[in-house]
């Protein structure tokens, strides 16, 4: 007879049963939130300082899906004044890097809160393919209308989001931190049948007034879009899959104490010290 503590595969039954498939019904008008992802890198960060160097509510909402309860919002005060003569890739990556480094420099010596375990920064730009122009946030209602008309008439444009992650090195060796980055690209096609009347009506909702390119895919701005090639959350400003991959990469790189033993430079330094003795 099979031991009651052994399942059909010969393994011991887990101590904690899996979540029920028929959980209690949520209160009317609310949707149940799934349990957080149980991944080693996320579990290790749940009781540590994690900083999002952005005040974007959209980025905050997207990253909250990873289930990190202690995310701090500390916007960067770095100037976003890189020359527009840079390529879109260089511009967006350079801006996101400046944001991350500014917040890292500010918080790494924070004696009250302690050093952060992870800093995430992002920057998103919209690029007119025909001219290569990087589109800013609209400056006025007239500029907003002109911008959306141009995107409609061109039909296709690109959205780039750069993500930069920084984490202190466990060994504290120079430069003291690990840094990793990634740039995601999404092609967006506007609906060529969008009328000037609809564009003006959308502009007057002010939904896109604070967004590069002048529209928000996650909201009413989706009525202007015919299709996308790539991820929608990249257009919104925080591609979640890429963010998780970046976190895993930078945290693995930051955990470098074991690799010190294999560092030939340090071995040479130890030999020199022994020779001096």
C-alpha positions in Angstrom: 0.0 0.0 0.0 1.3 3.5 -0.9 2.4 5.7 1.9 -0.2 8.4 2.5 2.5 11.1 2.4 3.8 10.0 -1.0 2.1 11.0 -4.2 1.8 9.0 -7.4 5.1 10.4 -8.7 7.0 9.1 -5.6 7.5 12.6 -4.2 6.5 13.9 -0.8 3.3 16.0 -0.8 3.9 19.7 -0.4 3.4 21.0 3.1 1.2 23.9 1.8 -1.6 23.0 -0.5 -2.0 24.9 -3.8 -4.5 27.8 -4.0 -8.1 26.6 -4.4 -9.6 26.7 -7.8 -12.9 27.9 -6.4 -11.8 30.7 -4.0 -14.4 32.7 -2.0 -16.3 35.1 -4.2 -15.0 38.7 -3.9 -17.2 41.6 -2.7 -19.5 42.9 -5.4 -17.8 45.4 -7.7 -14.3 44.1 -7.1 -12.1 41.6 -8.8 -9.8 39.3 -6.9 -6.1 40.0 -7.2 -4.0 37.0 -8.1 -1.2 36.0 -5.6 2.2 37.5 -6.4 4.7 35.7 -8.6 6.8 33.4 -6.4 10.2 33.8 -8.0 13.5 33.8 -6.0 14.6 37.3 -7.2 11.2 38.9 -6.4 11.0 37.1 -3.0 14.4 38.4 -2.1 13.3 42.0 -2.8 10.0 42.0 -0.9 11.6 43.2 2.3 14.1 45.6 0.8 14.1 49.1 -0.7 13.0 49.1 -4.3 12.8 52.5 -6.0 11.0 53.4 -9.2 12.7 56.6 -10.5 9.5 57.9 -12.1 6.4 59.7 -11.1 4.3 58.1 -13.9 1.2 56.5 -12.4 1.1 54.2 -15.4 4.5 52.8 -14.7 3.7 52.4 -11.0 0.6 50.4 -11.9 2.4 48.1 -14.3 5.3 47.4 -12.0 2.9 46.7 -9.1 1.9 43.5 -11.0 5.2 42.0 -9.9 3.9 42.0 -6.3 6.6 44.1 -4.7 4.8 45.8 -1.8 7.6 48.2 -0.9 8.1 50.2 -4.1 9.1 53.8 -3.4 8.4 56.5 -6.0 11.4 58.9 -6.2 11.4 60.8 -9.4 14.7 61.8 -10.8 15.8 65.5 -10.8 18.2 64.9 -13.7 17.9 67.3 -16.7 16.4 65.7 -19.7 18.3 67.8 -22.1 20.3 65.4 -24.4 20.7 66.7 -27.9 18.0 65.6 -30.4 20.7 64.9 -32.9 21.3 61.6 -31.1 19.6 58.6 -32.6 16.3 57.7 -30.9 18.0 54.6 -29.3 20.9 56.7 -27.9 18.5 59.5 -26.7 16.1 57.3 -24.8 18.8 55.1 -23.3 20.9 58.1 -22.3 17.9 59.8 -20.6 16.9 56.7 -18.7 20.5 56.1 -17.6 20.7 59.7 -16.3 17.5 59.2 -14.3 18.8 56.0 -12.7 22.2 57.3 -11.8 20.8 60.5 -10.3 18.5 58.7 -7.9 21.2 56.1 -7.1 23.7 58.8 -6.2 21.0 60.5 -4.0 19.8 57.4 -2.2 22.9 55.2 -1.8 24.0 57.2 1.2 20.6 57.6 2.7 21.4 56.8 6.3 17.7 57.0 7.4 16.2 54.6 4.9 19.3 52.6 4.1 20.7 51.9 0.7 18.3 50.7 -1.9 18.5 47.1 -3.2 17.2 48.1 -6.6 16.6 51.2 -8.7 14.5 51.2 -11.8 14.3 54.1 -14.3 12.5 54.4 -17.6 12.1 56.8 -20.5 9.7 56.6 -23.4 9.8 58.5 -26.7 7.6 58.6 -29.8 9.4 58.9 -33.1 8.1 60.1 -36.5 9.5 57.5 -38.9 9.4 59.7 -41.9 11.5 62.5 -40.4 13.2 60.7 -37.5 11.9 63.5 -35.2 11.5 62.7 -31.5 8.1 63.9 -30.5 7.8 65.7 -27.2 4.7 66.3 -25.1 2.3 68.7 -26.8 3.0 72.4 -25.8 -0.6 73.7 -26.5 -3.9 72.6 -27.8 -3.0 73.7 -31.3 0.3 71.9 -31.2 -1.5 68.8 -29.8 -3.9 68.8 -32.8 -1.1 69.3 -35.3 0.9 66.4 -33.7 -2.0 63.9 -33.9 -2.9 64.9 -37.4 0.7 64.3 -38.4 0.7 60.9 -36.8 -2.5 60.0 -38.5 -1.3 61.2 -41.9 2.0 59.3 -41.6 0.1 56.3 -40.3 3.1 54.5 -38.8 5.4 55.6 -36.0 7.7 54.0 -33.4 7.7 54.0 -29.6 10.9 53.3 -27.8 11.1 52.6 -24.0 14.5 52.3 -22.3 14.7 50.6 -18.9 17.8 50.9 -16.7 18.3 48.9 -13.5 21.0 49.6 -10.8 21.8 47.6 -7.7 24.7 47.9 -5.2 27.3 45.2 -5.5 27.4 42.8 -2.6 31.2 43.0 -2.6 31.2 46.8 -2.7 34.1 46.7 -5.2 34.4 49.5 -7.8 32.3 51.0 -9.2 30.1 49.8 -6.3 27.0 49.0 -8.4 25.8 46.8 -11.2 23.9 48.4 -14.0 21.9 46.8 -16.8 19.7 48.3 -19.5 17.4 47.3 -22.4 15.5 49.2 -25.1 12.2 48.0 -26.3 10.6 49.1 -29.6 7.0 49.0 -30.8 5.5 49.9 -34.1 2.2 51.8 -33.9 -0.2 52.3 -36.9 -2.7 55.1 -36.5 -6.2 54.6 -38.1 -6.1 56.7 -41.4 -9.9 57.2 -41.1 -9.7 59.2 -37.9 -11.3 62.5 -38.6 -10.1 66.0 -37.6 -13.3 66.2 -35.5 -12.3 63.1 -33.5 -8.8 64.4 -33.0 -10.0 67.7 -31.7 -12.5 66.0 -29.4 -9.7 63.7 -28.0 -7.3 66.6 -27.5 -10.0 68.4 -25.4 -10.2 65.5 -23.1 -6.6 66.3 -22.1 -5.8 62.6 -21.7 -2.8 62.9 -23.9 -1.6 66.3 -22.7 1.1 64.9 -20.5 2.3 62.1 -22.9 5.0 62.1 -25.5 3.2 61.8 -28.8 0.1 63.2 -27.4 -2.0 60.1 -26.8 -2.5 57.3 -24.3 -2.9 53.8 -25.7 -4.1 52.5 -22.3 -7.1 54.8 -22.4 -9.3 56.7 -24.8 -6.3 57.2 -27.1 -6.7 53.6 -28.3 -9.5 54.8 -30.6 -6.9 56.5 -32.7 -4.8 53.3 -33.2 -5.4 50.7 -35.8 -2.8 48.2 -34.7 0.5 47.7 -33.0 3.5 45.4 -33.6 5.2 44.7 -30.3 3.9 45.0 -26.7 1.2 47.4 -25.6 2.8 48.1 -22.2 5.9 49.3 -24.0 3.8 52.1 -25.6 2.4 52.8 -22.1 5.9 53.2 -20.7 6.9 50.0 -18.8 7.2 46.7 -20.7 6.6 44.2 -17.9 8.3 41.1 -19.4 11.5 43.1 -20.2 11.4 44.7 -16.7 11.3 41.3 -15.0 14.1 40.0 -17.1 16.2 43.1 -16.4 15.6 42.8 -12.6 16.8 39.1 -12.7 19.9 40.1 -14.7 21.0 43.0 -12.6 20.4 41.3 -9.3 22.4 38.2 -10.4 25.2 40.6 -11.4 25.1 42.5 -8.1 25.4 39.2 -6.1 29.2 39.0 -6.9 30.7 37.9 -3.6 31.3 34.4 -4.8 33.0 35.6 -8.0 35.6 37.5 -6.0 37.4 34.2 -5.3 37.9 33.6 -9.0 39.1 37.2 -9.8 42.7 37.0 -11.0 43.3 40.7 -10.2 42.4 40.1 -6.6 44.5 37.0 -6.5 47.5 39.0 -7.8 46.9 41.6 -5.1 46.9 39.0 -2.4 50.1 37.5 -3.6 51.8 40.9 -3.6 50.7 41.5 -0.1 52.1 38.1 1.0 55.4 38.9 -0.7 55.6 42.2 1.1 55.2 40.4 4.5 
